[in-house]
Amino acid sequence: MNLKRILAASAALLLSLAAMAGEKDGKIQLYGFIRTYAAYDSRESLSSIEDLFYYMPKDQNMVGENDLNAVGSFRFAALTSRLGVDVKGYEFGGWDMGAKIETDFYAGVTGVTGTAQLRLRQAYVTFGYDDLYFKVGQAWHPLAADQPDVLSLNAGAPFNPFSRTPLFLVGYEFGDFSVDLAAIWQMQYTSAGPDLSTADGHVYGVGSSASADYIKYGKTPEIYLGINYDNDGFLARLGVDMLSIKPRHINAAGVALSDRITTFNPYLYLQYSDDDFTVKAKTVFAQGGEHMNLNGGYAVTASSMDNGLLDPSASWNYTPTRNSSSWISLKYGRALQGVLFVGYVKNFGTSEEIVSPDYLYFSKNSYSNMNSMWRVTPTVLYNLGKLTFGLEYDITGVQYGDFGGDDAKFGLATENLHWITNHRVQAMVKFTF
């Protein structure tokens, strides 16, 4: 029997096996949108690429009697336009399978200057059998997946967790309930850690960095466990996230260190929908949480010192900051929609005494002297078929302070407390396909 006959017979066998297994072709669907934002800020603010992903207003920068950060700014860009492919409805041997790959142009820009480039947002496969289901690839972090109804690109951050990350998730449904267990890694959204450079007189360990190396050398995936309830328009999720990382794995001499910090982040999410009305709410009590764009981090504990000195060649102990992040959003309407978002964040500092605020490793998208924060965002949307026009007014206030007194020993800036407020007006035009 020649090779052609062998291949033909093999193909026929595979086709017959597929038919016996009950293979069903899936559907490939292209989707996306063209989206353009225009936004004005009343003062200098912390934000990312093209200043469209907004976090918070910056603290005062006083020179004499002038606050250099009390200056307005404007931006206008379409680089958040998106393109994706969904594969749905494929079945084989009783298994339901699907996939998603999604990209946008939100890369390649420094500040507000540059050329927009493609970047990966999501890429994962799903498969399930009866009540058992799996998701493998890069997808929304379970704590970040449920988002408020806002026009803004930040999807409620830093009040709402924000992270897309590599994960392996397994779940099981039983009636109106389901349970999820996930192992999660880091890539774009990473943990904070110590700046270990010594160049130009820099003190080893002072100041923050951010890297996926901390979880890489920790050799332990982030673990998520959650339970869900979904029935008659009501959705509830209760879960907890555990992260264990090594901020340092060797010292300058190449000797292995036992540094490690393990944190827990419990959360509750509630949602109710009825016709044209939707209400959503979420609260997270985070230890750290900076890898999800929350306002937190961790610090070296005072117990790491020997005779009042911190030895860079010895292992260090760490304690996380504790912060509460909560929000609620209301949406009503269909063609003409009104949305209201309200959020609040409170920094409770650390539970253990720290070396000093210099050894506090905080979120790169926040400031360690932030005490509390609020946001109110009314939005109006008008939907004309696939075309949407939006106008949003974002008011964000941050209470900053100075480190001093006993509270500074626990990573809290409570001296000279003062409020800083930014007013952002943002317009959007989006065509969805």
FIPA-916743 format. One line per field, with one value per residue (C-alpha): residue number from 0; residue in one letter; x negated, y negated, z negated. Coordinates in Angstrom, 3 decimals. Layout:
N
num: [NUM	...]
residuo: [a	...]
x: [X	...]
y: [Y	...]
z: [Z	...]
//
This chain:
433
num: [0	1	2	3	4	5	6	7	8	9	10	11	12	13	14	15	16	17	18	19	20	21	22	23	24	25	26	27	28	29	30	31	32	33	34	35	36	37	38	39	40	41	42	43	44	45	46	47	48	49	50	51	52	53	54	55	56	57	58	59	60	61	62	63	64	65	66	67	68	69	70	71	72	73	74	75	76	77	78	79	80	81	82	83	84	85	86	87	88	89	90	91	92	93	94	95	96	97	98	99	100	101	102	103	104	105	106	107	108	109	110	111	112	113	114	115	116	117	118	119	120	121	122	123	124	125	126	127	128	129	130	131	132	133	134	135	136	137	138	139	140	141	142	143	144	145	146	147	148	149	150	151	152	153	154	155	156	157	158	159	160	161	162	163	164	165	166	167	168	169	170	171	172	173	174	175	176	177	178	179	180	181	182	183	184	185	186	187	188	189	190	191	192	193	194	195	196	197	198	199	200	201	202	203	204	205	206	207	208	209	210	211	212	213	214	215	216	217	218	219	220	221	222	223	224	225	226	227	228	229	230	231	232	233	234	235	236	237	238	239	240	241	242	243	244	245	246	247	248	249	250	251	252	253	254	255	256	257	258	259	260	261	262	263	264	265	266	267	268	269	270	271	272	273	274	275	276	277	278	279	280	281	282	283	284	285	286	287	288	289	290	291	292	293	294	295	296	297	298	299	300	301	302	303	304	305	306	307	308	309	310	311	312	313	314	315	316	317	318	319	320	321	322	323	324	325	326	327	328	329	330	331	332	333	334	335	336	337	338	339	340	341	342	343	344	345	346	347	348	349	350	351	352	353	354	355	356	357	358	359	360	361	362	363	364	365	366	367	368	369	370	371	372	373	374	375	376	377	378	379	380	381	382	383	384	385	386	387	388	389	390	391	392	393	394	395	396	397	398	399	400	401	402	403	404	405	406	407	408	409	410	411	412	413	414	415	416	417	418	419	420	421	422	423	424	425	426	427	428	429	430	431	432]
residuo: [m	n	l	k	r	i	l	a	a	s	a	a	l	l	l	s	l	a	a	m	a	g	e	k	d	g	k	i	q	l	y	g	f	i	r	t	y	a	a	y	d	s	r	e	s	l	s	s	i	e	d	l	f	y	y	m	p	k	d	q	n	m	v	g	e	n	d	l	n	a	v	g	s	f	r	f	a	a	l	t	s	r	l	g	v	d	v	k	g	y	e	f	g	g	w	d	m	g	a	k	i	e	t	d	f	y	a	g	v	t	g	v	t	g	t	a	q	l	r	l	r	q	a	y	v	t	f	g	y	d	d	l	y	f	k	v	g	q	a	w	h	p	l	a	a	d	q	p	d	v	l	s	l	n	a	g	a	p	f	n	p	f	s	r	t	p	l	f	l	v	g	y	e	f	g	d	f	s	v	d	l	a	a	i	w	q	m	q	y	t	s	a	g	p	d	l	s	t	a	d	g	h	v	y	g	v	g	s	s	a	s	a	d	y	i	k	y	g	k	t	p	e	i	y	l	g	i	n	y	d	n	d	g	f	l	a	r	l	g	v	d	m	l	s	i	k	p	r	h	i	n	a	a	g	v	a	l	s	d	r	i	t	t	f	n	p	y	l	y	l	q	y	s	d	d	d	f	t	v	k	a	k	t	v	f	a	q	g	g	e	h	m	n	l	n	g	g	y	a	v	t	a	s	s	m	d	n	g	l	l	d	p	s	a	s	w	n	y	t	p	t	r	n	s	s	s	w	i	s	l	k	y	g	r	a	l	q	g	v	l	f	v	g	y	v	k	n	f	g	t	s	e	e	i	v	s	p	d	y	l	y	f	s	k	n	s	y	s	n	m	n	s	m	w	r	v	t	p	t	v	l	y	n	l	g	k	l	t	f	g	l	e	y	d	i	t	g	v	q	y	g	d	f	g	g	d	d	a	k	f	g	l	a	t	e	n	l	h	w	i	t	n	h	r	v	q	a	m	v	k	f	t	f]
x: [0.000	-1.530	-1.637	1.334	3.601	2.435	3.184	6.580	7.519	6.353	8.376	11.481	11.011	10.645	13.735	15.767	14.554	15.448	18.926	19.334	18.166	20.815	18.639	20.442	18.894	18.544	19.123	16.324	17.430	15.435	16.265	14.907	15.423	13.925	13.774	12.531	12.137	11.706	10.988	10.205	8.666	8.732	5.343	2.335	3.324	1.865	2.946	1.488	1.050	2.412	3.678	6.918	6.670	7.350	6.382	6.313	5.250	1.670	0.841	-0.250	-3.636	-4.189	-6.809	-6.296	-2.569	-2.022	-0.829	-2.533	-0.022	2.955	2.984	5.527	4.874	6.641	6.236	7.978	7.281	8.779	6.103	8.510	10.306	10.616	10.707	11.499	12.505	14.867	15.222	18.473	20.636	17.963	18.708	16.774	17.464	19.878	17.413	18.393	15.409	14.696	11.955	11.321	8.489	8.699	6.421	6.396	3.934	3.312	-0.497	-3.511	-2.652	-4.730	-2.647	-0.649	-3.341	-4.020	-2.454	0.309	-0.620	1.280	1.156	2.747	5.760	7.227	6.401	7.976	9.800	12.846	14.103	16.679	18.588	22.043	21.639	17.831	16.043	12.490	10.801	7.100	5.139	5.061	8.346	9.830	8.736	11.759	11.796	11.749	14.177	17.344	17.164	19.311	21.245	18.928	17.810	14.238	11.468	10.439	13.601	13.827	10.155	8.621	11.888	12.449	9.626	8.238	6.122	6.033	3.615	2.638	4.818	6.138	9.699	11.915	15.530	18.542	22.233	24.905	28.300	28.180	24.763	21.273	17.778	14.583	10.975	8.172	4.380	3.189	-0.136	-1.395	-2.475	-1.357	0.108	-2.555	-3.404	-5.437	-8.807	-12.036	-14.366	-17.613	-19.856	-22.914	-23.984	-24.608	-24.395	-20.923	-20.228	-19.551	-15.891	-14.601	-11.801	-9.479	-9.847	-7.325	-8.033	-6.670	-9.984	-8.542	-5.972	-8.429	-10.902	-8.092	-7.207	-3.630	-0.650	1.891	4.914	8.552	11.563	15.093	18.756	21.414	25.218	27.196	31.002	33.799	31.732	29.761	26.039	23.798	20.143	18.127	14.456	10.929	7.609	4.238	0.862	-2.560	-5.681	-9.407	-10.441	-14.105	-15.433	-19.193	-21.354	-24.132	-26.604	-24.378	-23.315	-19.739	-17.247	-14.022	-12.045	-8.336	-5.025	-1.596	1.562	5.322	7.951	11.608	14.408	18.173	19.993	23.756	25.766	29.459	31.006	34.652	35.543	33.767	32.445	29.168	27.482	24.006	21.861	18.518	16.315	12.755	10.689	7.184	3.869	1.640	3.597	1.299	1.013	4.717	4.341	5.699	4.263	1.959	-1.402	-3.629	-6.628	-9.666	-8.799	-10.736	-11.384	-13.749	-16.238	-19.117	-20.188	-18.293	-19.928	-18.551	-21.085	-20.794	-22.498	-19.973	-16.406	-13.644	-10.081	-7.153	-3.709	-0.970	1.025	4.751	7.236	10.967	12.189	15.929	18.215	21.796	23.124	26.674	27.804	31.207	32.495	32.007	31.629	30.930	29.074	28.160	25.368	24.139	20.941	19.853	16.633	14.683	11.223	9.739	6.105	5.731	1.954	0.118	0.860	-2.837	-5.390	-7.589	-11.206	-10.155	-7.954	-11.078	-10.731	-7.040	-6.489	-3.248	-1.254	-2.975	0.438	1.007	-0.833	-1.782	-0.769	2.839	5.177	8.588	10.243	13.702	15.199	18.609	19.230	22.529	22.704	25.146	25.128	27.161	27.333	28.196	28.130	24.474	23.329	22.951	22.326	21.274	20.559	19.107	18.243	15.738	15.063	12.249	11.019	7.929	6.935	3.150	0.983	-2.573	-4.365	-5.055	-4.272	-3.230	-1.003	-4.040	-5.351	-2.379	-2.644	0.006	-0.389	1.932	0.172	1.255	4.185	5.660	7.993	7.059	9.855	9.820	12.699	12.544	15.003	14.856	16.693	16.800	17.946	18.035	19.181	19.606	19.514]
y: [0.000	-3.320	-6.515	-8.133	-5.201	-5.268	-8.992	-8.594	-5.744	-7.719	-10.758	-8.636	-7.055	-10.436	-11.775	-8.768	-9.066	-12.757	-11.961	-9.247	-11.676	-14.166	-16.980	-20.268	-23.170	-26.407	-29.982	-32.486	-36.048	-39.235	-42.105	-45.432	-49.165	-52.461	-54.717	-58.278	-60.120	-63.823	-64.775	-67.899	-67.933	-70.954	-70.037	-67.782	-64.175	-60.701	-58.865	-56.525	-56.341	-59.450	-60.413	-58.556	-55.980	-58.269	-57.517	-60.622	-64.269	-64.957	-66.558	-70.169	-71.139	-74.506	-76.975	-80.045	-80.663	-78.899	-75.296	-74.066	-71.205	-73.581	-73.637	-72.282	-69.996	-68.421	-65.248	-63.722	-60.231	-57.083	-54.608	-52.603	-51.254	-47.484	-44.340	-40.801	-37.323	-35.003	-31.282	-29.899	-26.809	-24.226	-20.786	-17.526	-14.378	-16.164	-18.983	-22.600	-24.632	-28.247	-30.843	-34.579	-36.790	-40.547	-43.492	-47.276	-50.072	-51.167	-50.844	-52.627	-56.043	-57.783	-60.405	-61.898	-61.458	-58.535	-56.126	-53.784	-50.102	-46.842	-45.040	-41.878	-42.365	-38.865	-35.446	-32.361	-29.104	-27.766	-24.202	-22.453	-19.231	-19.319	-21.509	-21.573	-24.413	-25.680	-28.869	-28.958	-31.951	-35.698	-37.082	-39.455	-38.835	-37.436	-40.457	-42.858	-41.119	-42.784	-46.497	-49.591	-51.190	-54.106	-55.691	-56.092	-53.797	-53.017	-50.949	-52.365	-51.985	-52.559	-51.990	-48.815	-46.283	-46.378	-43.556	-41.181	-38.387	-34.787	-32.327	-28.781	-28.717	-25.747	-26.051	-23.927	-24.848	-23.448	-25.017	-28.785	-28.535	-28.036	-27.787	-29.087	-28.193	-29.904	-29.925	-33.333	-34.751	-38.279	-40.003	-43.585	-44.312	-43.511	-43.737	-46.549	-45.896	-47.468	-49.459	-47.519	-49.801	-51.448	-53.662	-57.385	-57.054	-55.484	-53.639	-49.931	-49.054	-52.634	-53.502	-51.372	-49.318	-47.058	-43.672	-40.192	-38.860	-38.910	-36.242	-34.509	-33.811	-33.228	-30.200	-30.310	-31.313	-33.761	-31.726	-32.782	-31.013	-32.317	-31.349	-32.861	-33.077	-34.033	-34.011	-36.173	-39.308	-39.080	-38.234	-37.889	-36.933	-36.329	-35.476	-35.789	-36.182	-35.055	-36.304	-35.125	-36.789	-37.179	-40.862	-39.752	-36.266	-36.905	-39.627	-41.590	-38.780	-36.201	-34.516	-33.185	-35.091	-33.929	-37.137	-36.498	-38.265	-36.610	-38.701	-38.095	-40.187	-39.312	-40.939	-41.040	-41.949	-42.482	-43.245	-43.561	-44.174	-44.759	-45.874	-49.219	-49.555	-48.117	-48.613	-47.247	-47.428	-46.023	-46.241	-44.941	-44.885	-44.571	-43.716	-45.419	-44.897	-47.108	-44.367	-44.980	-48.789	-49.263	-51.908	-49.734	-48.083	-46.753	-47.758	-46.328	-45.727	-47.312	-43.785	-43.314	-45.715	-44.613	-47.192	-49.847	-49.057	-47.298	-44.820	-44.620	-41.211	-39.658	-38.498	-41.039	-40.727	-42.615	-43.866	-44.919	-48.114	-47.633	-49.525	-49.452	-50.162	-50.365	-51.631	-51.624	-52.386	-52.985	-52.902	-53.585	-53.824	-52.255	-54.731	-57.557	-56.305	-57.974	-56.556	-57.499	-56.153	-56.786	-55.391	-55.631	-54.432	-54.465	-53.689	-52.048	-51.681	-48.587	-46.425	-46.161	-48.888	-49.584	-50.700	-54.033	-55.328	-55.171	-51.377	-51.441	-49.914	-51.378	-51.135	-52.899	-54.340	-55.970	-57.809	-56.415	-59.657	-59.210	-58.923	-58.636	-59.236	-59.673	-59.962	-60.968	-60.460	-61.251	-60.122	-60.553	-58.164	-58.323	-55.161	-55.558	-51.951	-50.922	-54.515	-55.829	-59.366	-59.879	-62.749	-62.216	-64.519	-62.953	-64.659	-62.980	-64.149	-62.836	-63.538	-63.792	-64.200	-64.237	-61.431	-62.243	-61.144	-57.660	-57.035	-57.190	-54.085	-52.265	-53.744	-56.447	-60.110	-61.928	-65.249	-68.400	-66.607	-68.441	-67.698	-67.953	-67.805	-67.374	-67.942	-65.839	-66.375	-63.598	-63.019	-59.823	-58.700	-54.943	-52.800	-49.122	-46.266]
z: [0.000	1.042	-0.996	0.778	-0.091	-3.728	-4.012	-2.339	-4.657	-7.706	-6.655	-6.110	-9.544	-11.238	-9.495	-10.537	-14.130	-14.130	-12.861	-15.496	-18.174	-17.123	-15.821	-15.191	-13.321	-15.215	-14.158	-13.657	-14.350	-13.772	-16.114	-17.255	-17.196	-16.086	-19.149	-19.539	-22.847	-23.564	-27.182	-29.214	-32.719	-35.015	-36.596	-36.108	-36.770	-36.914	-33.774	-31.163	-27.379	-25.651	-29.153	-28.361	-31.173	-34.116	-37.734	-39.958	-40.251	-41.316	-44.663	-44.975	-43.570	-45.198	-44.012	-46.127	-46.084	-42.753	-42.373	-39.208	-38.925	-38.814	-35.022	-32.539	-29.558	-26.569	-24.465	-21.424	-20.001	-18.428	-19.543	-21.740	-18.654	-18.978	-16.833	-17.943	-16.795	-18.686	-17.978	-19.371	-19.097	-18.232	-19.708	-19.711	-21.680	-23.978	-24.689	-23.968	-22.779	-21.941	-21.688	-21.671	-20.471	-20.874	-20.176	-20.102	-19.317	-22.906	-22.783	-21.346	-22.774	-25.447	-27.224	-24.359	-21.696	-19.362	-16.902	-18.042	-17.803	-18.114	-21.451	-22.816	-25.092	-25.354	-23.901	-25.439	-24.771	-26.587	-26.805	-28.920	-29.414	-30.999	-34.122	-34.088	-32.262	-31.692	-30.466	-29.510	-28.197	-28.760	-30.034	-32.581	-36.162	-38.084	-40.436	-37.469	-35.096	-36.434	-35.668	-36.201	-33.355	-32.646	-29.397	-30.644	-29.445	-33.042	-33.681	-37.201	-38.178	-40.675	-42.558	-40.552	-40.027	-36.484	-35.043	-32.098	-32.771	-31.920	-33.822	-34.039	-35.365	-36.140	-37.203	-38.009	-37.820	-40.123	-39.595	-40.016	-41.678	-40.296	-41.777	-40.143	-40.923	-39.009	-38.873	-37.668	-36.486	-35.766	-32.560	-31.881	-35.309	-37.901	-41.583	-43.098	-44.682	-45.932	-43.704	-44.158	-42.124	-43.707	-40.804	-41.353	-45.121	-45.188	-48.451	-47.905	-48.541	-48.688	-46.251	-44.142	-41.019	-39.261	-37.704	-37.007	-38.377	-41.900	-41.041	-38.691	-41.487	-43.971	-41.804	-43.097	-40.948	-42.250	-43.394	-43.110	-44.628	-44.187	-44.325	-42.028	-42.119	-39.008	-38.852	-37.433	-36.799	-40.043	-40.045	-43.093	-43.407	-46.568	-46.272	-47.592	-45.825	-47.240	-45.974	-47.202	-45.764	-46.449	-46.283	-46.439	-45.716	-45.958	-47.501	-45.807	-46.541	-44.832	-48.092	-48.161	-50.322	-51.979	-51.315	-50.701	-51.211	-50.941	-50.687	-50.511	-48.705	-49.446	-47.442	-46.949	-43.728	-43.309	-40.169	-39.363	-35.929	-35.030	-31.495	-30.962	-34.523	-35.886	-39.239	-40.033	-43.171	-44.269	-47.352	-47.766	-50.953	-49.582	-51.131	-48.595	-45.372	-43.307	-40.661	-39.954	-39.812	-43.329	-45.665	-47.729	-48.172	-50.936	-53.043	-54.834	-58.493	-61.332	-62.631	-59.660	-61.253	-63.466	-66.072	-64.165	-60.820	-57.722	-56.337	-52.514	-52.500	-54.927	-54.282	-54.944	-56.219	-54.685	-55.647	-53.166	-53.190	-53.685	-51.564	-50.991	-47.450	-46.761	-44.015	-42.767	-39.275	-38.046	-34.420	-32.908	-29.356	-25.958	-23.087	-25.520	-28.601	-31.865	-34.034	-37.510	-39.098	-42.704	-44.189	-47.451	-48.538	-52.049	-52.901	-56.332	-56.233	-57.466	-60.495	-61.413	-62.011	-58.986	-58.582	-57.052	-54.198	-51.993	-52.093	-51.153	-47.698	-46.397	-43.174	-40.264	-39.378	-42.754	-45.532	-48.932	-50.702	-49.549	-52.535	-50.877	-47.532	-46.000	-42.532	-41.138	-37.412	-35.658	-32.013	-29.131	-26.144	-22.944	-20.823	-17.150	-15.989	-15.962	-16.517	-20.088	-21.328	-24.942	-27.324	-30.803	-33.710	-36.122	-39.467	-41.433	-44.833	-46.633	-50.230	-50.406	-53.483	-54.771	-56.569	-60.203	-63.739	-64.796	-61.753	-59.447	-61.228	-59.693	-56.201	-56.654	-55.697	-58.112	-58.691	-56.832	-55.204	-52.221	-49.314	-45.634	-43.019	-39.254	-36.850	-33.688	-30.833	-28.265	-24.981	-22.932	-19.492	-18.838	-15.915	-16.807	-14.308]
//
